[in-house]
């Protein structure tokens, strides 16, 4: 069987998620049966044999490509037992393995600026519980924090920073740090915004950490609006309605009053709601502006059973028409994380989890420009490793953002967006050439040995970072390539950016009890984070250290090895 046949065979069969069912068009045909366990295969399209650096870390030799046919794959975490929800749903994560650089020199993925996993992890730890492993998406933990990367000084909308140093959890390996910095845009210079909030006011939202927190979030947003901005509010439960017609930003009192009048009650049927939200957005469409629907929900939908394909088609159609979709998740016990992440992905938007008023202020206050204004779309990264210097490598996180090698140059393939002022960080753990890789069941190559690789231009580079991106209104992608040498820097001499990102990744691997955690410890992650916290004007990094210490205590009590 060819790789393509194996990839097709492993695709998950479409299932009818409750969230997708409730939001789908009423005219859509019925899908598969309702299930409390639905699965999405988040794929690794970087083909080639897996090459774990130890025999204890076997991995699949090939993994299915992530594409638009993949359906949310999640598992249920028991809720609080209040009878209102069947549990929380998270997409199952099959950790990226080490890959043999000689067999698979290319690693391709879409960037990700979502941060929901970090604030959701914080919520679990604050409640005195370790998060379920698949609630921990390491790239979202790392990207929750801004980093001190330089502003772009050329025509590209973002700068690219690279760094290589010792790996703190495995002294035999190297750690590669790749950082993107989006161009800053002041609030005054943002294009006019046309926003429509689609707010779930069903009975499941009647909780202090749900609808009241939604109201707090919308009040925070209202304070940021300028006279040229517009905002509307659509609510949905048993029926949908226009709680606030599209209103200009200077009429803040009217906006806040409409928000305060919202009350929770009834069952949820989001189908008509999302259509109304899109209709309002289109009626007030601003050419050259920010046109976005923002869904605020806990994901507990319980009325209507239809297939999810119609919803995905709707979101993608509206995205192509210039209206994006972002998702704000709220509450506990019935959070449908896997579906909400997927909705935001399909809508070219962000997915954030709001657990506190402070998080609402971060997402819709201090980082509003990045949340709303896209400066580059369909941003893809392809890293080419030099097999003369690299025996194997592993991308840390981004499991549900992986792309096939051919997708990198395919402008039809959707990818992630970079917002104004956003930073994006990716880490690779690299096994230097000369180290033996345990790769059970795979014979050594006879012809394409690393030592026989040509010594042409770039032979001294460890890797090359290649990027493709589109302008916000563009249709053709632009390339950007950066060669990365290994200057044999020690970890001690690495930058604060490098060290702090490594500490967060180490923390994520510990929470996931990763097979690749090596010598990681909570104490080590906390010490490293404290030493590299920098100015930390808003206290986010200090809070991270406290979370690491909390996780250590909970892990010791649980005795689960994490």
Phi, psi and omega per residue, in radians:
X1 nan 2.321 -3.140
X2 -1.246 2.890 3.101
X3 -1.048 -0.724 -3.127
X4 -1.105 -0.665 3.111
X5 -1.173 -0.731 3.102
X6 -1.102 -0.705 -3.137
X7 -1.083 -0.769 3.140
X8 -1.143 -0.698 -3.099
X9 -1.136 -0.489 -3.067
X10 -1.578 -0.052 3.104
X11 -1.104 2.440 3.132
X12 -1.227 2.484 3.075
X13 -1.293 2.354 -3.133
X14 -0.965 2.273 3.086
X15 -2.112 2.824 -3.055
X16 -1.687 1.569 3.065
X17 -1.172 2.532 -3.128
X18 -1.047 -0.743 -3.131
X19 -1.095 -0.860 -3.091
X20 -1.155 -0.621 -3.140
X21 -1.100 -0.780 -3.072
X22 -1.206 -0.552 -3.100
X23 -1.499 -0.269 -3.003
X24 -1.159 2.788 3.121
X25 -1.038 2.435 -3.141
X26 -1.027 -0.516 -3.095
X27 -1.408 -0.096 -3.080
X28 -1.184 2.602 3.119
X29 -1.316 2.752 -3.098
X30 -1.202 2.502 3.138
X31 -1.783 -2.690 -3.091
X32 -1.253 3.066 -3.074
X33 -1.203 2.744 3.137
X34 -1.298 2.433 -3.074
X35 -2.545 2.442 3.091
X36 -1.390 -0.206 3.061
X37 -2.194 1.899 3.081
X38 -2.167 2.548 -2.913
X39 -2.186 2.336 3.016
X40 -2.034 2.298 3.108
X41 -1.583 1.713 3.073
X42 -1.299 2.123 -2.793
X43 -1.779 2.721 2.938
X44 -1.941 1.915 -3.117
X45 -1.628 0.004 3.099
X46 -1.372 1.620 -2.973
X47 -1.251 2.835 -3.137
X48 2.191 2.880 -3.071
X49 -1.263 2.445 3.051
X50 -1.244 2.535 -3.113
X51 -2.367 1.318 3.114
X52 -1.047 2.541 -3.118
X53 -1.403 -0.158 3.035
X54 -2.354 2.772 -3.121
X55 -1.207 -0.314 -3.128
X56 -1.403 -0.001 -3.049
X57 -2.126 1.056 3.093
X58 -1.196 2.706 -3.141
X59 -2.606 2.738 3.117
X60 -1.026 2.508 -3.140
X61 -1.297 -0.526 3.113
X62 -2.467 2.545 3.140
X63 -2.343 2.623 -3.002
X64 -1.163 2.555 3.099
X65 -1.239 2.402 3.077
X66 -1.366 2.124 3.083
X67 -2.580 -3.061 -2.988
X68 -1.202 -0.160 3.120
X69 -1.540 -0.180 -3.135
X70 -1.213 2.369 -3.107
X71 -1.905 2.613 -3.010
X72 -0.915 2.194 3.122
X73 -1.947 1.965 -3.040
X74 -2.437 2.915 3.007
X75 -2.306 2.787 -2.987
X76 -1.669 2.285 3.020
X77 -1.815 2.276 -3.084
X78 -0.966 2.362 3.121
X79 -1.433 -2.972 -3.049
X80 -1.331 0.006 3.091
X81 1.381 0.410 -3.125
X82 -1.563 0.060 3.065
X83 1.425 -0.030 -3.056
X84 -1.711 -0.187 -3.052
X85 -2.580 2.666 -3.137
X86 -1.625 0.064 3.128
X87 2.201 3.001 -3.137
X88 -1.708 2.552 -3.057
X89 -2.042 2.268 3.132
X90 -2.295 2.450 3.113
X91 -1.192 2.317 3.136
X92 -1.191 2.316 -3.106
X93 -1.898 2.087 3.037
X94 -1.714 1.796 -2.989
X95 -0.940 2.452 3.065
X96 -1.048 2.287 3.099
X97 -1.540 3.030 2.906
X98 -1.265 2.392 3.098
X99 -2.013 2.561 3.134
X100 -1.328 2.108 -3.073
X101 -1.156 -0.474 3.114
X102 -1.276 -0.635 -3.120
X103 -1.484 -0.618 -3.056
X104 -2.394 1.331 -3.061
X105 -1.294 -0.211 -3.078
X106 -1.870 2.343 3.055
X107 -2.178 2.112 -2.990
X108 -2.219 2.315 3.117
X109 -2.731 2.839 3.057
X110 -1.589 2.513 3.100
X111 -1.218 2.852 -3.100
X112 -2.518 2.201 3.101
X113 -2.020 0.192 3.071
X114 -1.132 2.636 -3.140
X115 -2.275 0.109 -3.003
X116 -1.019 -0.652 -3.050
X117 -1.097 -0.621 -3.130
X118 -1.170 -0.891 -3.098
X119 -1.177 -0.545 3.067
X120 -1.203 -0.708 3.060
X121 -1.066 -0.734 3.104
X122 -1.050 -0.708 3.122
X123 -1.052 -0.808 3.115
X124 -1.039 -0.839 -3.095
X125 -1.140 -0.646 3.120
X126 -1.168 -0.454 3.083
X127 -1.483 0.008 3.135
X128 1.436 0.465 3.134
X129 -2.280 2.504 2.960
X130 -1.294 2.447 3.129
X131 -1.226 2.651 2.991
X132 -1.066 2.583 -3.019
X133 -0.961 -0.746 -3.038
X134 -1.427 -0.013 2.947
X135 -1.388 -0.208 -3.069
X136 -1.730 1.784 3.024
X137 -1.789 1.906 -2.928
X138 -1.067 -0.665 -3.123
X139 -1.106 -0.541 3.117
X140 -1.324 -0.539 3.020
X141 -1.120 -0.848 -3.112
X142 -1.106 -0.729 -3.048
X143 -1.448 -0.023 3.037
X144 -1.130 -0.511 -3.027
X145 -1.726 2.431 2.982
X146 -1.324 2.686 3.133
X147 -2.224 2.746 -3.032
X148 -1.545 1.159 3.067
X149 -1.598 2.670 -3.134
X150 -1.231 2.637 3.030
X151 -1.204 2.597 3.108
X152 -1.109 2.458 3.138
X153 -2.045 0.142 3.114
X154 -2.145 -2.835 -3.109
X155 -1.262 -0.391 -3.139
X156 -1.133 2.538 -3.102
X157 -1.339 -0.063 3.114
X158 -2.550 2.713 3.043
X159 -1.662 2.793 3.113
X160 -2.151 2.155 3.125
X161 -2.072 2.335 3.101
X162 -2.250 2.658 -3.137
X163 -2.733 2.497 3.123
X164 -2.286 2.304 3.100
X165 -2.717 -3.135 3.130
X166 -1.058 2.586 3.092
X167 -1.491 2.158 -3.023
X168 -1.202 -0.408 -3.111
X169 -1.762 -0.036 3.045
X170 -2.691 1.778 -3.030
X171 -1.116 -0.289 3.130
X172 -1.342 -0.323 -2.970
X173 -1.873 2.923 3.049
X174 -1.927 2.663 3.085
X175 -2.039 2.238 3.130
X176 -1.875 2.250 -3.094
X177 -1.993 2.180 3.099
X178 -2.105 2.183 -3.100
X179 -2.250 2.330 3.033
X180 -1.938 2.423 3.080
X181 -2.139 1.980 3.099
X182 -1.254 2.583 3.140
X183 -1.113 2.314 3.110
X184 -1.227 2.440 3.054
X185 -2.297 2.144 -3.141
X186 -1.205 2.735 -3.133
X187 -1.019 -0.619 -3.124
X188 -1.170 -0.476 -3.073
X189 -1.645 -0.045 3.107
X190 -1.161 2.541 3.046
X191 -1.129 2.795 3.132
X192 -1.046 2.532 -3.071
X193 -1.910 2.411 3.031
X194 -2.120 1.718 -3.012
X195 -1.951 2.462 3.031
X196 -2.252 2.035 3.063
X197 -1.536 2.223 3.071
X198 -1.869 1.836 -2.937
X199 -1.906 2.186 3.047
X200 -1.313 2.043 3.092
X201 -2.060 0.498 3.109
X202 -1.235 2.999 -3.086
X203 -1.029 -0.535 -3.125
X204 -1.172 -0.279 -3.130
X205 -1.545 0.027 -3.115
X206 -1.453 1.284 -3.103
X207 -2.694 2.551 -3.076
X208 -0.991 -0.512 -3.113
X209 -1.619 0.223 -3.127
X210 -2.102 -1.729 -3.027
X211 -1.021 -0.750 3.078
X212 -1.010 -0.624 3.117
X213 -1.290 -0.559 3.019
X214 -1.061 -0.808 3.133
X215 -1.045 -0.750 3.112
X216 -1.057 -0.703 -3.137
X217 -1.126 -0.758 -3.125
X218 -1.193 -0.588 3.052
X219 -1.127 -0.699 3.090
X220 -1.049 -0.778 3.121
X221 -1.105 -0.746 -3.091
X222 -0.998 -0.612 -3.130
X223 -1.191 -0.375 -3.104
X224 -1.571 -0.212 -3.028
X225 -1.216 2.481 3.073
X226 -1.775 2.859 -3.119
X227 -0.991 -0.535 -3.109
X228 -1.451 -0.087 3.092
X229 -1.513 2.749 3.083
X230 -2.315 2.548 3.080
X231 -2.466 2.445 3.046
X232 -2.243 2.755 3.114
X233 -2.246 2.130 3.042
X234 -1.940 2.274 3.094
X235 -1.952 2.704 3.080
X236 -2.615 2.449 3.011
X237 -2.651 -1.983 3.042
X238 -1.129 -0.501 3.068
X239 -2.490 2.786 3.137
X240 -1.814 2.736 -3.138
X241 -2.785 2.848 3.129
X242 -1.662 1.701 -3.119
X243 -1.270 -0.487 3.116
X244 -2.590 2.017 3.035
X245 -1.085 2.840 3.129
X246 -0.969 2.097 -2.957
X247 -2.230 2.427 -3.110
X248 -1.257 2.691 -2.977
X249 -1.127 -0.405 -3.123
X250 -1.321 -0.210 -3.121
X251 -1.618 0.986 -3.020
X252 -1.114 -0.644 -3.107
X253 -1.115 -0.683 3.104
X254 -1.150 -0.689 -3.141
X255 -1.111 -0.840 -3.108
X256 -1.141 -0.684 3.129
X257 -1.079 -0.733 3.119
X258 -1.118 -0.675 3.116
X259 -1.117 -0.766 -3.088
X260 -1.170 -0.448 -3.118
X261 -1.337 -0.215 -3.106
X262 -1.165 2.361 3.103
X263 -2.327 2.572 -3.136
X264 -1.545 2.515 3.076
X265 2.877 2.510 3.106
X266 1.666 3.027 3.115
X267 -1.586 3.005 -2.987
X268 -1.896 2.286 2.950
X269 -2.462 1.715 -2.984
X270 -1.500 -0.060 -3.039
X271 -1.002 -0.941 -3.141
X272 -1.180 -0.552 -3.113
X273 -1.074 -0.828 -3.086
X274 -1.206 -0.584 3.078
X275 -1.144 -0.726 3.106
X276 -1.115 -0.735 -3.141
X277 -1.063 -0.791 3.123
X278 -1.143 -0.653 -3.140
X279 -1.114 -0.752 3.105
X280 -1.099 -0.737 3.129
X281 -1.080 -0.711 -3.114
X282 -1.262 -0.610 3.127
X283 -1.164 -0.450 -3.123
X284 -1.982 0.419 -3.064
X285 -0.995 2.339 3.126
X286 -1.908 1.934 3.130
X287 -1.163 2.215 -3.095
X288 1.401 0.063 -3.125
X289 -1.857 -2.938 3.106
X290 -1.703 1.981 -3.139
X291 -2.064 1.949 -2.976
X292 -2.582 2.388 2.925
X293 -1.690 2.346 3.141
X294 -2.097 1.957 -3.121
X295 -1.540 2.190 3.104
X296 -2.029 2.021 -3.010
X297 -2.823 2.895 2.965
X298 -1.713 -0.151 3.113
X299 1.492 0.132 -3.136
X300 -1.637 1.543 -3.141
X301 -1.813 2.337 -3.002
X302 -2.363 0.261 3.091
X303 -2.299 2.345 3.079
X304 1.672 2.335 3.096
X305 -2.312 1.830 3.090
X306 -2.438 2.926 -3.139
X307 -1.253 2.715 -3.114
X308 -1.482 -0.285 -3.071
X309 -1.060 -0.665 -3.125
X310 -1.142 -0.662 3.124
X311 -1.145 -0.824 3.135
X312 -1.031 -0.745 3.123
X313 -1.083 -0.709 3.133
X314 -1.107 -0.861 -3.102
X315 -1.073 -0.730 -3.130
X316 -1.228 -0.632 3.081
X317 -1.091 -0.801 -3.132
X318 -1.188 -0.596 3.086
X319 -1.086 -0.789 3.118
X320 -1.122 -0.474 3.092
X321 -1.440 -0.029 3.058
X322 1.810 0.085 3.099
X323 -1.936 1.996 -3.123
X324 -1.608 2.973 -3.130
X325 -2.298 2.175 2.995
X326 -1.996 2.786 -3.086
X327 -2.282 2.321 3.000
X328 -1.992 2.107 3.130
X329 -1.677 2.532 -3.110
X330 -2.401 2.682 2.911
X331 1.514 3.130 -3.078
X332 -2.333 2.829 2.997
X333 1.562 -0.584 -3.107
X334 -2.372 0.411 -3.092
X335 -1.157 2.142 3.113
X336 -1.713 1.272 -3.039
X337 -1.092 -0.774 -3.040
X338 -1.096 -0.728 -3.122
X339 -1.271 -0.681 -3.120
X340 -1.172 -0.646 3.074
X341 -1.080 -0.727 -3.096
X342 -1.190 -0.692 3.110
X343 -1.039 -0.811 3.137
X344 -1.101 -0.684 3.118
X345 -1.055 -0.797 -3.100
X346 -1.211 -0.419 -3.109
X347 -1.676 0.164 -3.107
X348 0.994 0.679 -3.130
X349 -2.170 -3.006 3.128
X350 -1.755 2.712 2.986
X351 -2.154 2.063 3.112
X352 -2.198 2.547 3.054
X353 -1.880 2.193 -3.077
X354 -1.810 1.894 -3.123
X355 -1.867 -0.270 -3.117
X356 -2.563 2.793 3.019
X357 -1.018 -0.563 3.112
X358 -1.122 -0.637 3.108
X359 -1.218 -0.638 3.051
X360 -1.069 -0.715 3.104
X361 -1.103 -0.674 3.135
X362 -1.157 -0.828 -3.048
X363 -1.316 -0.667 -3.027
X364 -1.994 0.110 3.096
X365 -2.114 -1.442 -3.037
X366 -1.166 -0.479 -3.127
X367 -1.981 0.481 -3.073
X368 -1.062 -0.709 -3.113
X369 -1.026 -0.804 3.140
X370 -1.209 -0.573 3.139
X371 -1.176 -0.609 -3.005
X372 -1.832 -0.699 -2.965
X373 -1.682 2.044 3.099
X374 -1.554 2.245 3.101
X375 -1.861 -0.273 3.067
X376 -2.698 2.384 -3.135
X377 -2.098 2.886 3.132
X378 0.858 0.894 -3.110
X379 -1.509 2.097 -3.123
X380 -2.116 2.569 3.077
X381 -2.118 2.321 3.005
X382 -2.252 2.092 -3.136
X383 -1.814 2.212 3.069
X384 -1.856 2.092 -3.108
X385 -1.620 2.482 3.121
X386 -1.518 1.904 -3.070
X387 -1.188 -0.220 3.030
X388 -1.194 -0.515 -3.070
X389 -1.979 -0.247 -3.066
X390 -2.147 2.141 3.040
X391 -1.450 -0.730 -3.122
X392 -2.758 2.901 -3.103
X393 -2.661 2.797 3.089
X394 -2.514 2.190 3.014
X395 -1.382 2.207 -3.095
X396 -1.570 1.908 -3.087
X397 1.495 -2.894 -3.138
X398 1.115 0.426 -3.086
X399 -1.052 -0.612 -3.128
X400 -1.681 0.315 3.085
X401 -2.098 0.118 -3.064
X402 -1.232 2.544 -3.129
X403 -2.189 2.725 3.003
X404 -1.234 2.687 -3.115
X405 -0.970 -0.731 -3.089
X406 -1.205 -0.363 -3.126
X407 -1.183 -0.387 -3.075
X408 -1.044 -0.734 -3.110
X409 -1.669 0.077 -3.117
X410 -1.658 1.829 -3.091
X411 -1.223 -0.144 3.074
X412 -1.407 -0.272 -3.077
X413 -1.456 2.109 -3.132
X414 -1.232 2.571 3.089
X415 -2.582 -2.997 -3.002
X416 -1.419 2.910 -3.116
X417 -1.962 2.633 3.010
X418 -1.926 2.197 3.115
X419 -1.583 2.872 3.140
X420 -0.987 2.178 3.100
X421 1.362 -0.051 -3.134
X422 -1.198 2.570 2.924
X423 -1.935 2.534 3.097
X424 -2.259 2.282 -3.078
X425 -2.245 2.408 3.065
X426 -2.339 2.531 -3.119
X427 -2.196 2.418 3.009
X428 -2.122 2.349 2.948
X429 -1.649 2.200 -3.007
X430 -2.053 2.317 3.039
X431 -1.675 2.013 -3.096
X432 -1.107 2.651 3.084
X433 -1.033 2.549 -3.130
X434 1.780 -0.346 3.066
X435 -1.501 2.433 -3.139
X436 -1.330 2.293 3.112
X437 -1.833 2.178 3.060
X438 -1.379 2.063 -3.098
X439 -2.420 1.296 -3.009
X440 -0.981 2.395 3.022
X441 1.524 -0.014 -3.119
X442 -2.114 2.187 3.119
X443 -1.244 2.701 3.052
X444 -1.186 2.613 3.119
X445 -1.243 2.480 3.138
X446 -1.566 -0.623 -2.999
X447 -1.880 -0.948 -3.020
X448 -1.500 1.143 3.104
X449 -1.427 2.551 -3.135
X450 -0.961 -0.660 -3.081
X451 -1.153 -0.341 -3.087
X452 -1.649 0.035 -3.123
X453 -1.187 2.476 -3.094
X454 -1.074 2.609 -3.134
X455 -1.795 0.917 -3.114
X456 -1.474 -2.753 3.129
X457 -1.047 2.397 -3.140
X458 1.425 0.121 -3.093
X459 -1.098 -0.445 -3.138
X460 -1.529 -0.013 3.130
X461 -1.491 2.461 3.082
X462 -1.233 -0.680 -3.095
X463 -2.867 2.938 3.012
X464 -2.178 2.255 3.065
X465 -1.657 2.053 3.104
X466 -1.943 2.352 3.120
X467 -2.191 2.608 2.941
X468 -2.286 2.435 -3.142
X469 -2.636 2.806 3.062
X470 -2.079 2.587 2.966
X471 -1.128 2.718 -3.073
X472 -0.928 -0.594 3.140
X473 -1.882 0.150 -3.053
X474 -1.552 2.802 3.115
X475 -1.994 -0.345 -3.136
X476 -1.901 2.380 -3.101
X477 -1.397 2.751 3.096
X478 -2.057 2.461 -3.123
X479 -1.609 2.731 3.048
X480 -2.653 2.078 -3.063
X481 -2.088 2.462 3.129
X482 -2.388 2.092 3.042
X483 -1.408 2.474 -3.052
X484 -2.197 1.900 3.034
X485 -1.474 2.833 3.013
X486 -1.885 1.873 -3.107
X487 -1.566 0.256 3.074
X488 1.037 0.661 3.110
X489 -1.214 2.506 3.061
X490 -1.437 2.801 3.110
X491 -1.133 -0.603 -3.127
X492 -1.024 -0.602 -3.093
X493 -1.625 0.105 3.136
X494 -1.270 2.833 -3.123
X495 -1.272 2.871 3.051
X496 -1.101 -0.649 3.072
X497 -0.964 -0.876 -3.105
X498 -1.052 -0.844 -3.060
X499 -1.168 -0.743 -3.098
X500 -1.202 -0.741 3.099
X501 -1.052 -0.684 3.104
X502 -1.117 -0.677 3.113
X503 -1.107 -0.724 3.139
X504 -1.173 -0.722 3.104
X505 -1.105 -0.696 3.107
X506 -1.083 -0.764 3.090
X507 -1.030 -0.799 3.130
X508 -1.072 -0.735 3.127
X509 -1.135 -0.627 3.097
X510 -1.166 -0.761 3.121
X511 -1.093 -0.616 3.122
X512 -1.455 -0.105 -3.021
X513 0.878 0.869 -3.052
X514 -1.112 2.484 3.054
X515 -1.166 -0.238 -3.096
X516 -1.843 0.272 -3.056
X517 -1.258 -0.284 3.081
X518 0.986 -2.203 -3.102
X519 -1.645 0.364 -3.118
X520 -1.093 2.491 3.011
X521 -2.465 2.709 3.070
X522 -1.094 -0.700 3.115
X523 -1.064 -0.749 -3.138
X524 -1.134 -0.716 3.127
X525 -1.133 -0.729 3.141
X526 -1.152 -0.758 3.133
X527 -1.089 -0.760 3.139
X528 -1.126 -0.726 3.137
X529 -1.153 -0.720 3.113
X530 -1.066 -0.720 -3.074
X531 -1.264 -0.327 -3.068
X532 -2.094 0.361 -3.070
X533 -1.188 -0.469 3.135
X534 1.157 -2.647 -3.078
X535 -1.154 -0.731 3.060
X536 0.853 0.988 -3.017
X537 -1.084 -0.550 -3.113
X538 -1.748 0.038 3.036
X539 1.355 0.188 -3.102
X540 -1.151 -0.665 -3.104
X541 -1.298 -0.607 3.050
X542 -1.119 -0.685 3.075
X543 -1.079 -0.687 3.118
X544 -1.031 -0.755 3.127
X545 -1.041 -0.724 3.116
X546 -1.111 -0.652 3.111
X547 -1.154 -0.693 3.100
X548 -1.065 -0.754 3.135
X549 -1.145 -0.667 3.082
X550 -1.114 -0.771 -3.139
X551 -1.089 -0.659 3.103
X552 -1.059 -0.803 3.141
X553 -1.088 -0.801 -3.130
X554 -1.156 -0.657 3.128
X555 -1.151 -0.678 3.112
X556 -1.120 -0.687 3.118
X557 -1.183 -0.701 -3.095
X558 -1.242 -0.538 -3.131
X559 1.080 0.559 -3.074
X560 -1.750 0.159 3.095
X561 1.491 -0.060 -3.141
X562 -1.532 nan nan
